């Protein structure tokens, strides 16, 4: 076993400023664009990081297609489909470091899709 300072450590995934290991839950209106920001993610060993965001269909209740834009960058974007009202969409962030061996961290975002607001602004 290596001393702490000589070992590789997992990245710390931070989404929208949250660096806990808790699942992030967001209420997003159907038809809206959703952005998740993991740009504050860091590696304790200062290794370079790669990002992958993906739709985890099996865990949620929405069965349609979700397209995640910029899925290989710290900031991912997706438009919530209009037909997703009342469902959950699960999105996973996978972060890999460049250390040896490569280590990973994962975070989950659960999107509770709500109906469109009827509020109009003048």
C-alpha positions, 0 to 999 in steps of 0.5 A: 500500500502506498502512502497517501501522497503517492497514491492516485485518488478519485476525482471529486465530481461537482455539479452546480457547486454541489460536491457531495455524493448525493443525487441531485434532483431538479424540477424542470419544465417540459420544453426547457433547456437544462444545463448541468455544470461540472466545471468545478470538478477537480482531481486531488492529484491535479491529473487531467480529467475527461467528462462523459454525460449520458442518459440512463433510461433504465433508471427513469420513467421517461422512455423517449430519446434524450439528446445531451449536447456537449456530453464530453465537456464539463457543461452539458445541455439538453432540452426536456421533451414536451411529452416528458411531463410527469416523468423522471429523467436520469442523467449520469456524469462520469469523470475519469482522471489521467492517473495510473491507474485511471480512477473514476467518479460518478454523479447522478442528476434526476430531473423531475419533469413538470408541466409548463407554467402558464405565467406570462411576463410583460 
